[in-house]
Amino acid sequence: MPVTVNGVELTDADIEREMPAHAGAGNATQLALNAAVLRRVLLDEAKRLNVGAGMEDHAAIEALLAREAAAPEPTQEECGRQYRANPERWRVGERAHVSHILFQVTGRVDLERLRERAQETLDDVLRADDPDAHFASCARTLSNCPSGAAGGSLGEIGRGDTGPEFERAVFATPANSFCPTLVETRFGLHIVRVFAKQPGDILPFERVEATVRSAMSRASADRARRQYLIDIVARSQIEGWAHGRPV
């Protein structure tokens, strides 16, 4: 069934024009159709309101959104509340001295057996009379990371130095202790030992106010534009397409 917007049927060219923006997506054609519908709705609304006359389509749409979907700028008080709601986000200089044992996942590995072996090793380390010595010995004989030759030592790491799963585990583990569970990353399964930690400092609000304001402004603008799109789609006459899917 053809898709029509306010009495005008969308053409293959309308959809093809949107395809490059969605290349690689599994549902690229559907996304391109959605974008074509929204473009037509926005251009019709711009014409109705006499906004962006003589402009290219993209410029006319931006002019319409700037006028009709403008969002208020956050106040300093609102920015302050956002900053205080998640102070850890603004921590810098946090570092930890870390060692690990890596059980690497490869295409031929039996993942369940590997997990059993990793868990058995972690259990043995935690039960050992001298956990650190046993950990270092296991790292040298079992770890698939070059750090195994140094007893598993990765040295000192900071935020952003490793993958997100590994980072979360490291900085959630207290200093001078083992992570009590295996840590799973794209490289495999890790037994993690955390030594000394440097907590770093939380940047004062004055240092990050501009960043907070910018993030809040973008989020507010996104919400305003989404709501505006919902409203004008509801007011438009669209056939053959409903809520992002053809009918």
N, C-alpha and C positions, 0 to 999 in steps of 0.2 A: 504494500500500500504506500503510495507517495506521501511525503511529509509536506504539509503546507503550513505556512506561518502568515497569519492575517490575510489569507486568501491567495498568497503567492507560493507556488510550489518550489521547493528547493531542488536545485539541479545537481548533477554529478560534479560539476565544476565547483559548486559551493562547498561540497564535502571534500573534494580533492585539495582545495586551498587550505583546509585545516589539517590535512594528514601529516605534513612534516613535523608539526608540533607534538605529535603523538607517535612518531616512528619508534618501533621497538616494543610498544605496549601490546599485550596480548589481545586487547579489545580496541585496537587503534581505530577501526572503522566506526565503532559505536561512539568513541570519544570525539572523533571528528564530526560525526553527525550532531552530537550534543552541542559542540562548539559552533557549528553552522547555524543551528536553531537559535542559540543565544545571540550570535552576531546579528541575525536578522531581526530578532526581537529588539535588541538595543538600537539598531539603526532606525527601525520604525519609530521607536520612542523618541529618538533624537530629532527625527523629521517632524514628529507631531509637536514637539516642544520648540521647534526651530532652534535647535542647538547644533553648532558645528557645520552650518551651511557652507558648502564649498570646500570643506576639509576632506582629506583622505578618510576612509572608513575608520581606521584605528584611532586617528586623532579625534574624529567626531565622537566615538565611543568614550574616549578618555575625558573629553569635555563634558559629555553627559554625566558620567559617573562623578566627576569632580563637582558638578553643580547639584546633582540630585542625590548622591550617596555620600556626601561629605560627612566625616565623623569628627566629633569634638576632640581637641587635643587634651591629653591627660594633664591634670593639674600637678603641681609639685607635691601636694598632699597625697594624691593617688599614686604618684611614682614612689613616694616614701613608703606607703603601705605595701606596694609590690616588692620593694627592696627588703623590707623587714619580714615579709612572708617567707622568703627563701634565702636567708643570708649566706648559706653554704655555697650558693651559686657564684658568689663573688669572692670566694676564697682563692688565693694565689700562693704559689710557693710551697704547696704541700708535696712532700716527698717521702719515700719509704725505701729502706734497704731490703731487697727481696731475693729469695732463692726459690727455685721450683724444680719439679721433676715432670717432664713431659712424656706422656704416652701418646704418640702421634697417630692420628687417624689417616689411613691411606685407602686407596680403592680396593685393596685386597684383604684388608684387616677384618677380622671377626669382631665387630664393635662390642657385642655383649661380652665376649671373652676378654677383650681389652679392658672394658669397664670393670669386670670382676677382678682382673689382675691389678688395676690401678687402685681399686677400693681395698683389696687385700694389703697392698703396699702401704696405703695411708693408715689402715688399722694397725699394721705392724709398727709403723713409725710412732704412732700415738701411744702404743703400749710399751715401747722400748724403754729400758732403764736409762739410756742416754739418747733421747729422740734426735738431737741434732747430729750426733755421730752416725746413727743409723740412717737418717735422712741423707747425709752426705755420701754414705756408702751406696745407698740405693740410687742416688743421682748419678754416680760414676758408672754404675753397672746397668742401669735400666733406662735412663733418660735419653730420649731421642733429640735433645737439644744440645748444641755444642757446649752450653754452660755446664753440662754434666761433668766434664773434665775438671771443672773448678768446684765440684760439690754442689752444683746447681745454682751457683751465685749469678744473679743478673745485675748485681751492683745496685746503685741508687736509681730509682725511677720517679718520674713526676706524672702529674695529670697529662694525658694526651700522648704519653710515650708508648703505650701498649693498646691492645684492643679493648673495647668497652667492657666486655665481660670480665676480663682479667683485671682491669683497673678497678671495677666495682668491688671485686673480691678483695683485692689488696687493701684498698682504703677503708673497707668495712671491717677488716680484721685488726684486732688490737695489736699494738707493738709487742714484739717478743712472744709471738704465738703462731700456731699453725692455723690456717683456714680449716675448719672442721669438716668440710665437704670437698669433694672434687670440684674443680672449676672447669667448665666446658667452654672451649672456644673453637674457632674454625680450624685451629691447628691440632686440636685433640683434647685430651684430659690432663689436667695439671694438679699436682700436689703443691700447695703454696705455703712457704714459710716467710713470715714478715718479721724483720728485726726492728731496728730503731726507726722511728717516724718523726718527721718534722711537720708540725701542723700548719705552717704557713700563717698567713694573715688574711682577714676579711677586709676587702677594700672599703673605705668609708663611702657613704652615700654620695658625697660631693664628687668623688672620682668616677662614679658610674651613673650618675643621674642622667647624663645625655644618652647613654646606652639603654637604660631602663625606659626613658621617654620614647626613644626611637622604636624599641620593641613593642611597647604598649600602643604607640600610634599605628604601627603596621597591623597589629592584631585588631585594633578598633576599626581600621579602614577595611580590613578583610571581612569582618562581621557585617559592617554597614553595606558593603557591596553584595555580599551573599544575600542579605535580607532584601535588598533592592531588586536583585535578580528574581528572587522568589515572588516578589510582589508583581513585577511586570510580566513574568511568565504567566502568573495566575490571571492577569487582565487580558492577555493575548489570546487570540483564536488560533490554536495549534491543533492540527489533525494529523494522525498517523504517528504520533510521538507522545509519550506520556511519562513525565518524571524521569527523563533520561533513557527511555527505551522505546523502540518503535512498536506500534500496535497494528 
